[in-house]
């Protein structure tokens, strides 16, 4: 059926119940016929005298002015007689009842066969409802009947054509050639006709026939386009002639051709339809475009059958923000720009993730890499997190693979290289596996190279890939220096796994050790995902040594996980200063200069020495040795330094003592005992003080971070001109408190 949804009711369409949905015209009486095209009955029309019979729908159907509609019906002679013709007419009205028709649209008359077979193709009309039209009525007509003669009509249909899609800029009449082929022009070495032998949709297809060897050029009507927008010229074709090739001709406002986008040659079949696509971006100055069919004939008389010619505006089909052009992402217009080592590439319809085609990769045996150098459709934003999605499917076996993104500068040099291994446990053999991985665009990146690689692949192994994307987002963590001796961490992509996944953030010391990062209420381990973004400052990161951070998201069943490790960051460290940090109240933290003498650390032995009767040597019962104790001497020079040190000590909390990296001392959590502060000189206006801090090493305290070292209410006030500006995009007071 060419119209997928009939606006006529079921009884009006097929008269399975009765003829009440129809009104007989002049010289006509109606009856329920036992002949049928489908179902069990049809509408019978009998002539009172020799001449024409007609029937019109008893009720009008609501329509929208300017919208294209299609009407058709199947006719049959109840007795085999020659000379009869049938038509379908649409009458357009401005009201549901009464009045006269604004206009009518009538199909070309179709001669009924001199048999009792149903006529196909049926007479049909495709037309736009005129201005002012709100309703329509359908009339069926047969001429050439004798007195008392009968005919039948079935499957009377009226509705939106099957190809009347919003983003098809080409009129349905040109896309379908159901009425005629008048909207197509033979530009070179071609004749144009229609046929009903083969049709992909409806009953007719367009036929172009070569007049001589050489390029054949046929073009459709001009359609409006917008510079910079991506479009696709699409159709299906068949025949055993040479390959079909399509193109898009771009024109400026004066009708002068600017340029041509030429598609790949499509090898056709004589027994099935092949989708032929050309994707192009409208160039600067383009106002219109034409879909061109441009195969190359080898002899005169070669013919190609074409149907469902469409010119599609692809904005709705493109993944928002995708840096990969649609032609390379969805490969519907051919394998353009992709390269392979260790295998071969071919378009395939075996498994398709999106659109018409996917790339089928066949391994030679050994290592295999498929890559694409991407010229982004929009500028790369330095510091932006991007997510690479590389949908793959391996129907034979699910093999491990690695996805990679390389950021390139203007000279093509690699600025940054990030890869992600994937171990698939059968998922890609039964469906598509997207393998999403994130990375952060570096400064100076103007293009990128994306790839998927497999090692030790058996010869003949196949896998498929389609709809490759590099879009803003993805799981990343970025670390930068923050005031107060900390590292500001921005985590993106926490929701990329799913709403029930958990996330964790740990610090890596570069020597195989890791520690959890302290969050706002507790350590950031197995946290519930409540948003895509998290912002935290790590004040416990060591100073002067390479440190990185790893974020991990894990499914609720612990069967899937993804992670990302930040670039290495080295926080500055002074040669003579240490940090005393309050892990829970970082705004109190202070950097102070170490004085002399250096601490003499003591560790307490937990043991009992027992003299046993009759034995020369004692028996010693011992436990693990205690932590360090000792006195730290620090110096303050100003009243401000003195006040800052007193403030961090006044809370009485366990503090983090951080040393310069070259001192050979490990960072430690300490409890500070009774403090003494002695002036360096017996002169009241000389503010230098020597402080003695008795320290006892303790365990790392629990709890979260409250505030930050530099964010104050003044910071909040300065973040917007009004409270509405401050609150915009914030889900809670915690977001304002943290600046997230």
FIPA-991726 format. One line per 4 residues: number of its first residue (from 1); for each residue y, x, z of C-alpha. Coordinates in nm, 4 decimals. Layout:
! FIPA-991726
NUM) Y X Z; ...
//
This chain:
! FIPA-991726
1) 0.0000 0.0000 0.0000; 0.3389 0.1370 -0.0997; 0.5231 -0.0581 0.1724; 0.3698 0.0356 0.5103
5) 0.5203 -0.2611 0.6998; 0.5477 -0.5948 0.5199; 0.8474 -0.7982 0.6336; 0.6740 -1.1137 0.5093
9) 0.4393 -1.2862 0.7523; 0.0631 -1.2540 0.7074; 0.0242 -1.6098 0.5764; 0.3137 -1.5674 0.3329
13) 0.1652 -1.2389 0.2127; -0.1924 -1.3559 0.1514; -0.2081 -1.7359 0.2058; -0.5161 -1.7007 0.4242
17) -0.4234 -2.0197 0.6142; -0.2223 -2.2411 0.3761; 0.0666 -2.2419 0.1268; 0.3311 -2.3528 0.3800
21) 0.5189 -2.0253 0.3502; 0.5990 -2.0910 -0.0164; 0.8140 -2.3391 -0.2092; 0.7030 -2.4383 -0.5581
25) 0.9505 -2.3953 -0.8436; 0.9986 -2.6142 -1.1485; 0.6853 -2.7037 -1.3418; 0.4718 -2.5654 -1.0590
29) 0.2307 -2.6943 -0.7989; 0.0823 -2.4660 -0.5339; -0.2696 -2.4478 -0.3960; -0.4844 -2.2141 -0.1878
33) -0.6981 -2.0204 -0.4328; -1.0412 -1.8844 -0.3463; -0.9733 -1.5788 -0.5606; -0.8389 -1.2861 -0.3631
37) -0.7221 -0.9278 -0.4022; -0.7922 -0.8770 -0.0320; -0.8872 -1.1108 0.2460; -1.0427 -1.4470 0.1461
41) -0.7671 -1.6402 -0.0349; -0.4515 -1.6146 -0.2450; -0.1573 -1.8246 -0.3625; -0.2519 -2.0420 -0.6630
45) 0.0113 -2.1638 -0.9113; -0.0620 -2.4450 -1.1618; 0.1629 -2.5414 -1.4528; 0.2502 -2.9121 -1.4903
49) 0.3341 -2.8618 -1.8563; 0.3216 -2.5632 -2.0851; 0.5658 -2.2916 -1.9775; 0.6530 -2.0888 -1.6673
53) 0.5429 -2.1220 -1.3039; 0.7349 -1.9905 -1.0027; 0.7123 -1.9846 -0.6243; 0.9717 -1.8697 -0.3703
57) 0.9315 -1.7823 -0.0047; 1.0174 -2.0833 0.2104; 1.2130 -1.8714 0.4594; 1.4437 -1.5804 0.3955
61) 1.3909 -1.2358 0.5448; 1.6649 -1.0450 0.7306; 1.7908 -0.7339 0.5469; 2.0602 -0.4687 0.5915
65) 2.3175 -0.4134 0.3206; 2.2849 -0.0742 0.1523; 1.9217 -0.0259 0.2582; 1.6601 0.0222 -0.0129
69) 1.3744 -0.2305 -0.0237; 1.0647 -0.2650 -0.2383; 0.8862 -0.5844 -0.3468; 0.5605 -0.6260 -0.5401
73) 0.2657 -0.8618 -0.5839; -0.0778 -0.8626 -0.7487; -0.1441 -1.1238 -1.0204; -0.4641 -1.2501 -1.1831
77) -0.5628 -1.4932 -1.4599; -0.8080 -1.7492 -1.3317; -0.9149 -1.7896 -1.6951; -0.8973 -1.4989 -1.9364
81) -0.6034 -1.5852 -2.1651; -0.3656 -1.3481 -2.3437; 0.0118 -1.3525 -2.3623; 0.1151 -1.4071 -2.0020
85) 0.3699 -1.1903 -1.8165; 0.4481 -1.1620 -1.4454; 0.7566 -1.0583 -1.2509; 0.8765 -1.0294 -0.8913
89) 1.2382 -1.1128 -0.8078; 1.4442 -1.0482 -0.4929; 1.7398 -1.2812 -0.4365; 2.0029 -1.1459 -0.1967
93) 2.1937 -1.3909 0.0292; 2.4748 -1.3708 0.2836; 2.3165 -1.6287 0.5154; 1.9669 -1.7239 0.6375
97) 1.9928 -2.0648 0.4688; 2.2058 -2.2380 0.2069; 2.4611 -2.0857 -0.0278; 2.3957 -1.9116 -0.3538
101) 2.2517 -1.5692 -0.4135; 2.4926 -1.2746 -0.4144; 2.2752 -1.1146 -0.6801; 1.9143 -1.0749 -0.7829
105) 1.6879 -0.7768 -0.8509; 1.3970 -0.8378 -1.0872; 1.1014 -0.6195 -1.1750; 1.0081 -0.5232 -1.5265
109) 0.7803 -0.7873 -1.6749; 0.4130 -0.6889 -1.6631; 0.1703 -0.8339 -1.9152; -0.1423 -0.9737 -1.7544
113) -0.4646 -0.8410 -1.8941; -0.6780 -1.0739 -2.1023; -0.9402 -1.0770 -1.8298; -0.9879 -1.2233 -1.4850
117) -0.9282 -0.8891 -1.3168; -0.6378 -0.8320 -1.0807; -0.3517 -0.6513 -1.2541; -0.2670 -0.2998 -1.1348
121) -0.0184 -0.1520 -1.1176; 0.1528 -0.4696 -0.9992; 0.5056 -0.5598 -1.1050; 0.7441 -0.4177 -0.8470
125) 1.1147 -0.3795 -0.7882; 1.2922 -0.1195 -0.5740; 1.6581 -0.1922 -0.5038; 1.9289 -0.1607 -0.2403
129) 2.0547 -0.4734 -0.0691; 2.4075 -0.5352 -0.2028; 2.7230 -0.5447 0.0066; 2.7382 -0.8587 0.2183
133) 2.3642 -0.9262 0.2010; 2.1980 -1.0276 0.5276; 1.8850 -1.2053 0.3982; 1.6546 -1.2082 0.0992
137) 1.4004 -1.4374 -0.0649; 1.1080 -1.3371 -0.2881; 1.0160 -1.5214 -0.6068; 0.7000 -1.4674 -0.8130
141) 0.6933 -1.5789 -1.1756; 0.4324 -1.6048 -1.4531; 0.5198 -1.7049 -1.8108; 0.3069 -1.8313 -2.0994
145) 0.0902 -2.0898 -1.9218; -0.0457 -2.3989 -2.0938; -0.0370 -2.7422 -1.9351; -0.2625 -2.7464 -1.6284
149) -0.3301 -2.3697 -1.6505; -0.3651 -2.1720 -1.3270; -0.2906 -1.8184 -1.2061; -0.3102 -1.6605 -0.8622
153) -0.1000 -1.4046 -0.6750; -0.1946 -1.2086 -0.3637; -0.0631 -0.9427 -0.1292; 0.3004 -1.0365 -0.1925
157) 0.4929 -0.7609 -0.0148; 0.8561 -0.6899 0.0745; 0.9825 -0.4108 0.2981; 1.1025 -0.0540 0.3312
161) 0.9345 0.1826 0.0837; 0.6793 0.4275 0.2150; 0.9005 0.7222 0.1258; 1.2287 0.5821 0.2549
165) 1.2714 0.8462 0.5284; 1.6054 0.9202 0.6869; 1.6130 1.2911 0.6082; 1.5132 1.2469 0.2410
169) 1.8408 1.2778 0.0524; 1.6869 1.1819 -0.2812; 1.6808 0.8087 -0.3614; 1.3388 0.6501 -0.3403
173) 1.3675 0.5383 -0.6997; 1.3835 0.9043 -0.8048; 1.1297 1.0221 -0.5466; 0.8686 0.7694 -0.6505
177) 0.9493 0.6897 -1.0174; 0.7933 0.3519 -0.9421; 1.0539 0.1725 -1.1533; 1.1165 0.4368 -1.4201
181) 1.1917 0.8078 -1.4613; 1.5525 0.7646 -1.5705; 1.6941 0.9700 -1.2789; 1.5119 1.2822 -1.3994
185) 1.6548 1.5046 -1.6721; 1.4680 1.7293 -1.9144; 1.6786 2.0470 -1.9169; 1.4593 2.2786 -2.1210
189) 1.1336 2.2707 -2.3191; 1.0120 1.9415 -2.1700; 0.9542 1.5740 -2.2242; 0.9426 1.3296 -1.9328
193) 0.7157 1.0289 -1.8930; 0.5288 0.8291 -1.6296; 0.1628 0.7543 -1.5777; -0.0419 0.5229 -1.3586
197) -0.3694 0.7127 -1.3969; -0.2858 0.9270 -1.0913; -0.0443 0.8432 -0.8131; -0.0162 0.9955 -0.4667
201) 0.1997 0.7100 -0.3353; 0.2551 0.3766 -0.5027; 0.1229 0.3368 -0.8594; 0.3115 0.5850 -1.0796
205) 0.3691 0.9577 -1.1015; 0.6107 1.1688 -1.3043; 0.4685 1.3653 -1.5981; 0.6424 1.6625 -1.7578
209) 0.4977 1.7972 -2.0802; 0.5819 2.1308 -2.2424; 0.7161 2.1344 -2.5973; 0.6314 2.5013 -2.6522
213) 0.5206 2.8084 -2.4587; 0.7749 2.9225 -2.1989; 0.9639 2.7936 -1.8992; 0.9773 2.4168 -1.8546
217) 1.2792 2.2839 -1.6665; 1.3185 1.9300 -1.5325; 1.5702 1.8338 -1.2620; 1.6269 1.5348 -1.0385
221) 1.9546 1.3717 -0.9399; 2.2255 1.5646 -0.7537; 2.2293 1.5107 -0.3778; 2.5029 1.6102 -0.1282
225) 2.4479 1.9246 0.0812; 2.6326 2.1176 0.3519; 2.6724 2.4991 0.3395; 2.4570 2.6807 0.5941
229) 2.2113 2.3923 0.6389; 1.8411 2.4416 0.5567; 1.6799 2.2105 0.3000; 1.3354 2.1719 0.1483
233) 1.2494 2.0485 -0.1991; 0.9023 1.8993 -0.1648; 0.6530 1.7204 -0.3898; 0.2836 1.6951 -0.4691
237) 0.1435 1.7947 -0.8087; -0.1887 1.8083 -0.9873; -0.3513 1.8967 -1.3206; -0.5431 2.1888 -1.4632
241) -0.2346 2.3334 -1.6327; -0.0672 2.6639 -1.5326; 0.0804 2.6917 -1.1792; 0.3677 2.4689 -1.0770
245) 0.6925 2.6276 -0.9672; 0.9876 2.4525 -0.8091; 1.3466 2.5536 -0.7439; 1.6736 2.4310 -0.5969
249) 1.9925 2.4506 -0.8030; 2.3095 2.4713 -0.5909; 2.6434 2.3412 -0.7267; 3.0030 2.3560 -0.6069
253) 3.2420 2.0632 -0.5882; 3.3309 2.0907 -0.9574; 2.9670 2.0738 -1.0627; 2.9359 2.4435 -1.1524
257) 2.6082 2.6052 -1.0537; 2.6497 2.8635 -0.7757; 2.2967 2.9973 -0.7344; 1.9263 2.9154 -0.7492
261) 1.6572 2.9263 -0.4820; 1.3242 2.9810 -0.6563; 0.9955 2.8922 -0.4929; 0.6552 3.0532 -0.5271
265) 0.4039 2.9536 -0.7993; 0.1590 2.6887 -0.6759; -0.1924 2.6871 -0.8209; -0.2875 2.3269 -0.8931
269) -0.6139 2.1388 -0.8980; -0.7275 1.8875 -1.1533; -0.9037 1.6805 -0.8873; -0.6588 1.6715 -0.5946
273) -0.2899 1.6892 -0.5122; -0.1232 2.0123 -0.3967; 0.1932 2.0131 -0.1850; 0.4612 2.2301 -0.3518
277) 0.7639 2.3263 -0.1395; 1.0774 2.5350 -0.1794; 1.2963 2.6062 0.1241; 1.6548 2.7237 0.0918
281) 1.9813 2.7425 0.2835; 2.2803 2.5891 0.1085; 2.5156 2.8765 0.0146; 2.8873 2.8922 0.0868
285) 3.0773 2.6532 -0.1354; 2.7772 2.4328 -0.2111; 2.8532 2.0609 -0.2406; 2.5448 1.9280 -0.4201
289) 2.1948 2.0389 -0.5138; 1.9225 1.9356 -0.7583; 1.5463 1.9584 -0.7189; 1.4110 2.1392 -1.0264
293) 1.0529 2.1591 -1.1566; 1.0147 2.4890 -1.3420; 0.6545 2.5764 -1.4399; 0.5826 2.8177 -1.7247
297) 0.3746 2.6800 -2.0122; 0.1358 2.8951 -2.2109; 0.1125 2.6519 -2.5045; 0.2787 2.3318 -2.6189
301) 0.1475 2.0058 -2.4772; 0.0637 2.1241 -2.1256; 0.1299 1.8521 -1.8693; 0.1902 1.8389 -1.4943
305) 0.1687 1.5226 -1.2837; 0.4170 1.5091 -0.9931; 0.4792 1.2530 -0.7198; 0.6719 1.1966 -0.3951
309) 0.9558 1.4269 -0.4978; 1.1795 1.4633 -0.1947; 1.4844 1.6666 -0.0981; 1.4723 1.7014 0.2793
313) 1.7466 1.7996 0.5228; 1.5486 2.0018 0.7778; 1.7786 2.0061 1.0805; 1.5554 1.7600 1.2675
317) 1.2442 1.9647 1.1829; 1.3793 2.3039 1.2916; 1.3127 2.4239 1.6468; 1.6579 2.4377 1.8133
321) 1.7858 2.7932 1.8507; 1.4971 2.9532 1.6598; 1.6036 3.2953 1.5308; 1.3217 3.2903 1.2729
325) 1.4267 3.1135 0.9500; 1.2319 2.7965 0.8784; 1.0780 2.9402 0.5613; 0.9141 3.2212 0.7619
329) 0.8512 3.0192 1.0769; 0.6652 2.7251 0.9272; 0.5397 2.8951 0.6063; 0.5468 2.5627 0.4216
333) 0.7105 2.7245 0.1201; 0.4780 3.0238 0.1004; 0.4087 3.3490 0.2834; 0.7527 3.5015 0.2398
337) 0.8397 3.8190 0.4323; 0.5119 3.8492 0.6235; 0.3062 4.1679 0.5943; -0.0450 4.2600 0.7061
341) -0.2364 4.5805 0.7689; -0.6119 4.5642 0.8018; -0.6514 4.2242 0.6396; -0.5240 3.9686 0.3899
345) -0.2975 3.6642 0.4084; -0.3285 3.3275 0.2346; -0.1772 2.9825 0.2685; -0.4233 2.7298 0.4059
349) -0.4540 2.3629 0.4966; -0.7727 2.4197 0.7028; -0.5829 2.4158 1.0328; -0.2119 2.3351 1.0499
353) 0.0048 2.3489 1.3620; 0.3082 2.1919 1.1919; 0.4081 2.0836 0.8433; 0.1915 2.1289 0.5343
357) 0.0476 2.4800 0.5607; -0.0501 2.7611 0.7967; -0.1200 3.1290 0.7265; -0.4876 3.2199 0.7148
361) -0.5510 3.5813 0.8158; -0.8791 3.7445 0.7131; -0.9706 4.0802 0.8669; -1.1018 4.3749 0.6663
365) -1.2687 4.5095 0.9808; -1.1063 4.7259 1.2488; -0.7499 4.7020 1.3723; -0.5335 4.4218 1.2346
369) -0.1583 4.3573 1.2549; 0.0513 4.0787 1.1026; 0.4276 4.1363 1.1211; 0.7604 3.9915 1.0106
373) 1.1024 4.1556 0.9975; 1.3397 3.8769 1.1008; 1.6954 3.8382 0.9801; 1.8124 3.5862 1.2415
377) 1.9638 3.2569 1.1346; 2.2139 3.2931 1.4215; 2.3530 3.6060 1.5931; 2.1444 3.7626 1.8691
381) 2.3190 3.7333 2.2076; 2.2882 4.0532 2.4168; 2.1509 3.9822 2.7637; 2.0082 3.6462 2.6554
385) 1.6471 3.5747 2.7434; 1.4380 3.4807 2.4394; 1.0864 3.3443 2.4169; 0.8416 3.4416 2.1432
389) 0.5855 3.1726 2.0603; 0.3128 3.2814 1.8215; 0.0762 2.9835 1.7753; -0.2649 3.1139 1.6666
393) -0.6072 2.9625 1.6198; -0.9410 3.1425 1.5835; -1.2080 2.8892 1.4851; -1.4912 3.1444 1.4724
397) -1.4330 3.3343 1.7973; -1.1501 3.3732 2.0449; -1.0567 3.7423 2.0390; -0.7963 3.9160 2.2602
401) -0.4658 3.9743 2.0847; -0.1245 4.1213 2.1560; 0.2131 3.9754 2.0633; 0.5123 4.2051 2.0264
405) 0.8864 4.1763 1.9731; 1.0954 4.4763 1.8696; 1.4750 4.4527 1.8786; 1.6425 4.6476 1.5978
409) 1.9926 4.7859 1.5536; 2.2013 4.7785 1.2365; 2.0088 5.0786 1.1004; 1.6678 4.9266 1.1723
413) 1.5991 5.1551 1.4688; 1.4030 5.0047 1.7583; 1.6285 4.9475 2.0595; 1.3675 4.7758 2.2722
417) 0.9960 4.7045 2.2408; 0.8179 4.4437 2.4498; 0.4515 4.3517 2.4110; 0.2228 4.1036 2.5815
421) -0.1596 4.1082 2.5777; -0.3512 3.7817 2.5796; -0.7115 3.7280 2.6836; -0.8288 3.3924 2.5529
425) -1.1379 3.2304 2.6983; -1.2219 2.9987 2.4114; -0.8897 2.8157 2.3878; -0.7887 2.9388 2.0455
429) -1.1289 2.8660 1.8938; -1.0991 2.4949 1.9676; -0.7224 2.4539 1.9308; -0.3902 2.6294 1.8941
433) -0.2825 2.8862 2.1533; 0.0918 2.9457 2.1637; 0.0941 3.2696 2.3673; 0.4571 3.2432 2.4878
437) 0.6204 3.5663 2.6050; 0.9788 3.6442 2.7019; 1.2218 3.9310 2.6609; 1.5913 4.0065 2.6964
441) 1.7964 4.0975 2.3892; 1.9594 4.4421 2.4261; 2.3121 4.5397 2.3294; 2.3417 4.6257 1.9614
445) 2.0452 4.4181 1.8429; 2.1134 4.2552 1.5061; 1.7573 4.1811 1.3938; 1.4025 4.1945 1.5231
449) 1.0428 4.2518 1.4234; 0.7699 4.0236 1.5573; 0.3964 4.0825 1.5260; 0.0500 3.9904 1.6461
453) -0.2225 4.2551 1.6671; -0.5980 4.2628 1.7275; -0.8229 4.5668 1.7743; -1.1796 4.6247 1.6579
457) -1.1899 4.2982 1.4639; -1.5155 4.2211 1.2801; -1.4839 4.2152 0.9021; -1.4371 3.8612 0.7760
461) -1.2994 3.7276 1.1031; -1.0321 3.4656 1.0352; -0.7510 3.3254 1.2411; -0.4522 3.1082 1.1624
465) -0.0851 3.1198 1.2615; 0.2004 2.8732 1.2146; 0.5458 2.7687 1.3444; 0.6413 3.1052 1.4917
469) 0.9482 3.0857 1.7151; 1.1940 3.3140 1.8921; 1.4146 3.0798 2.0934; 1.6457 3.1082 2.3957
473) 1.4456 3.0927 2.7169; 1.1168 3.2457 2.8170; 0.9949 3.4104 3.1351; 1.2148 3.7107 3.2182
477) 1.3755 3.8833 3.5148; 1.6912 4.0903 3.4791; 1.8103 4.3315 3.7480; 2.1611 4.4738 3.7910
481) 2.3397 4.6531 4.0732; 2.4979 4.4215 4.3306; 2.7573 4.4902 4.6005; 2.6155 4.5691 4.9418
485) 2.3463 4.8081 4.8210; 2.1312 4.5419 4.6577; 1.9922 4.4418 4.3187; 2.1049 4.1119 4.1637
489) 1.8017 3.9422 4.0079; 1.8218 3.6621 3.7514; 1.4873 3.4968 3.6739; 1.4559 3.2729 3.3667
493) 1.1731 3.0627 3.2294; 1.0106 2.9523 3.5548; 0.9367 2.6085 3.4070; 0.7827 2.7458 3.0874
497) 0.4325 2.7164 3.2310; 0.4422 2.3610 3.3609; 0.5726 2.1478 3.6480; 0.2744 2.2193 3.8741
501) 0.2760 2.5977 3.8292; 0.3800 2.8376 4.1078; 0.5951 3.1480 4.0799; 0.6214 3.4793 4.2626
505) 0.8638 3.7719 4.2525; 0.7678 4.1201 4.3704; 0.9305 4.4629 4.3712; 0.7479 4.7585 4.2121
509) 0.8120 5.1122 4.3326; 0.6783 5.2898 4.0245; 0.3921 5.4500 4.2163; 0.1600 5.1512 4.2218
513) 0.3069 4.9898 4.5296; 0.4568 4.6415 4.5431; 0.6349 4.4247 4.7988; 0.7552 4.0641 4.7918
517) 1.1222 3.9897 4.7388; 1.2878 3.8001 5.0245; 1.4099 3.4577 4.9111; 1.6461 3.2029 5.0597
521) 1.3900 3.0696 5.3060; 1.0918 3.3040 5.2828; 0.9285 3.5664 5.0651; 0.9121 3.4548 4.7025
525) 0.5336 3.4187 4.6803; 0.3663 3.1052 4.5395; 0.6917 2.9158 4.5220; 0.7130 2.5624 4.3796
529) 0.8942 2.5454 4.0468; 1.2058 2.3298 4.0909; 1.4042 2.4601 3.7944; 1.3994 2.7065 3.5096
533) 1.6419 2.9537 3.6703; 1.6425 3.1432 3.9992; 1.9114 3.3822 4.1232; 1.8529 3.6128 4.4210
537) 1.9779 3.9488 4.5447; 1.7209 4.1975 4.6735; 1.8841 4.3970 4.9534; 1.5600 4.5695 5.0510
541) 1.5120 4.7663 4.7283; 1.5016 5.1443 4.7891; 1.7988 5.3556 4.6847; 1.8150 5.6385 4.4332
545) 1.4629 5.5900 4.2934; 1.3284 5.3930 3.9946; 1.2493 5.0323 4.0866; 1.1478 4.7297 3.8794
549) 1.0664 4.3674 3.9541; 0.7850 4.1476 3.8283; 0.7945 3.7678 3.8087; 0.4632 3.5841 3.7704
553) 0.3954 3.2180 3.7048; 0.0473 3.0829 3.7761; -0.1192 2.7510 3.6986; -0.2236 2.5282 3.9861
557) -0.5895 2.6060 3.9073; -0.5217 2.9834 3.8946; -0.6875 2.9960 3.5524; -0.3711 3.0803 3.3580
561) -0.0832 3.3082 3.4357; 0.2064 3.4897 3.2719; 0.4296 3.7668 3.3986; 0.7324 3.9736 3.3042
565) 0.8472 4.3076 3.4448; 1.2144 4.3972 3.4430; 1.3644 4.7171 3.3144; 1.3812 5.0015 3.5686
569) 1.6909 5.0079 3.7870; 1.8072 5.2962 4.0090; 2.0426 5.1824 4.2836; 2.3066 5.4426 4.3792
573) 2.2546 5.6532 4.6923; 2.5033 5.8835 4.8649; 2.3906 6.2321 4.9632; 2.5147 6.2059 5.3229
577) 2.5072 5.8328 5.3907; 2.2447 5.5843 5.5044; 2.2450 5.2053 5.4876; 2.1912 4.9851 5.7896
581) 2.1099 4.6426 5.6474; 2.0435 4.3131 5.8154; 1.7758 4.1671 5.5804; 1.8587 3.8081 5.6763
585) 2.2390 3.8491 5.6927; 2.3268 4.0927 5.4125; 2.7016 4.0442 5.4557; 2.6746 4.2425 5.7817
589) 2.5131 4.5448 5.6139; 2.7007 4.8735 5.6322; 2.6837 5.2231 5.4842; 2.7516 5.5016 5.7323
593) 2.7620 5.8795 5.7268; 2.4879 6.0626 5.9160; 2.5982 6.3130 6.1777; 2.4154 6.5871 6.3625
597) 2.1660 6.6308 6.5006; 1.9126 6.4708 6.2679; 1.6649 6.2389 6.4409; 1.3709 6.3987 6.6157
601) 1.1065 6.1369 6.5636; 0.8524 6.0630 6.8289; 0.5319 5.8657 6.7812; 0.3588 5.7266 7.0885
605) -0.0106 5.7969 7.1390; -0.1936 5.4897 7.2638; -0.4785 5.6474 7.4570; -0.6380 5.6748 7.7941
609) -0.7916 6.0044 7.9199; -1.0802 5.9311 8.1540; -1.2553 6.1926 8.3693; -1.6214 6.1058 8.4012
613) -1.8293 6.2131 8.7010; -2.0782 6.4819 8.6082; -1.9081 6.5686 8.2749; -1.6935 6.8703 8.2043
617) -1.4804 6.6981 7.9330; -1.2971 6.3667 7.9614; -1.3651 6.0586 7.7504; -1.0604 5.9429 7.5502
621) -1.0139 5.5788 7.4515; -0.7456 5.5436 7.1827; -0.5771 5.2922 6.9521; -0.3597 5.3369 6.6443
625) -0.0580 5.5555 6.6974; 0.2699 5.3751 6.7486; 0.5704 5.3772 6.5176; 0.8563 5.6186 6.5248
629) 1.1266 5.6319 6.7886; 1.4301 5.8532 6.7906; 1.8080 5.8743 6.7967; 2.0179 5.8479 6.4813
633) 2.3636 5.9995 6.4926; 2.6251 5.8473 6.2611; 2.9967 5.9015 6.2194; 3.2807 5.6547 6.1555
637) 3.6273 5.7701 6.0555; 3.8366 5.4551 6.0446; 3.8847 5.1419 6.2482; 3.7382 4.9409 5.9564
641) 3.4210 5.1543 5.9539; 3.3919 5.1187 6.3311; 3.4267 4.7365 6.3077; 3.1694 4.7153 6.0279
645) 2.9131 4.9120 6.2293; 2.9759 4.7042 6.5395; 2.9325 4.3840 6.3343; 2.5886 4.4755 6.2000
649) 2.4779 4.5797 6.5506; 2.6238 4.2776 6.7288; 2.3634 4.0247 6.6001; 2.0846 4.2254 6.7631
653) 1.8558 4.1707 6.4645; 1.5965 4.4075 6.3258; 1.7692 4.6253 6.0658; 1.6563 4.8068 5.7536
657) 1.7409 5.1775 5.7619; 1.7597 5.3256 5.4097; 1.7843 5.6992 5.3478; 1.9052 5.9034 5.0506
661) 1.5960 5.9811 4.8383; 1.6152 6.3597 4.8806; 1.5907 6.3580 5.2573; 1.2167 6.3110 5.2718
665) 1.2509 6.0087 5.4990; 1.0890 5.6733 5.4268; 1.2921 5.3539 5.4587; 1.2045 5.1753 5.7822
669) 1.2770 4.8615 5.9798; 1.4214 4.9439 6.3205; 1.5312 4.7840 6.6431; 1.8471 4.9446 6.7825
673) 1.8624 5.0057 7.1577; 2.1641 5.0822 7.3802; 2.4361 5.2341 7.1611; 2.6919 5.4957 7.2625
677) 3.0085 5.5801 7.0705; 3.1976 5.8967 7.1629; 3.5393 6.0002 7.0248; 3.5391 6.3287 6.8418
681) 3.8669 6.4283 7.0062; 4.0415 6.3263 7.3288; 4.3334 6.1774 7.1434; 4.3842 5.8000 7.1367
685) 4.5121 5.7805 6.7788; 4.2202 5.9841 6.6441; 3.9700 5.7127 6.5448; 3.6675 5.9225 6.4491
689) 3.3608 5.8326 6.6486; 3.0148 5.9789 6.6857; 2.7554 5.7075 6.7430; 2.4107 5.7500 6.8892
693) 2.1714 5.4757 6.7823; 1.8340 5.4733 6.9655; 1.5837 5.3442 6.7083; 1.2369 5.1957 6.7400
697) 1.0419 5.1392 6.4196; 0.9259 4.7779 6.3826; 0.7474 4.5493 6.1393; 0.9430 4.3885 5.8542
701) 1.1054 4.0706 5.9909; 1.0160 3.7306 5.8485; 1.2618 3.4691 5.7214; 1.4962 3.4300 5.4300
705) 1.8317 3.5595 5.3139; 2.1425 3.3800 5.4396; 2.4450 3.4387 5.2208; 2.5194 3.7546 5.0296
709) 2.7087 4.0753 5.0756; 3.0063 3.9699 4.8648; 3.0030 3.5899 4.8081; 3.2564 3.4082 5.0273
713) 3.4312 3.0709 5.0262; 3.7102 3.2421 4.8343; 3.4551 3.3187 4.5636; 3.3591 2.9514 4.5537
717) 3.7242 2.8461 4.5415; 3.7945 3.0832 4.2541; 3.4990 2.9499 4.0527; 3.6829 2.6349 3.9433
721) 4.0229 2.4723 3.9322; 3.8890 2.1587 4.1037; 3.5882 2.0642 4.3152; 3.4499 1.8863 4.0105
725) 3.4496 2.2213 3.8284; 3.2823 2.3933 4.1247; 3.0135 2.1255 4.1539; 2.9419 2.0959 3.7798
729) 2.5779 2.1837 3.7046; 2.4910 2.2363 4.0718; 2.1939 2.0409 4.2071; 2.2485 2.1242 4.5745
733) 2.4747 2.3044 4.8222; 2.2321 2.5945 4.8031; 2.3352 2.6445 4.4403; 2.6990 2.6704 4.5483
737) 2.6060 2.8953 4.8395; 2.4131 3.1358 4.6198; 2.6143 3.1043 4.3003; 2.3042 3.0042 4.1043
//
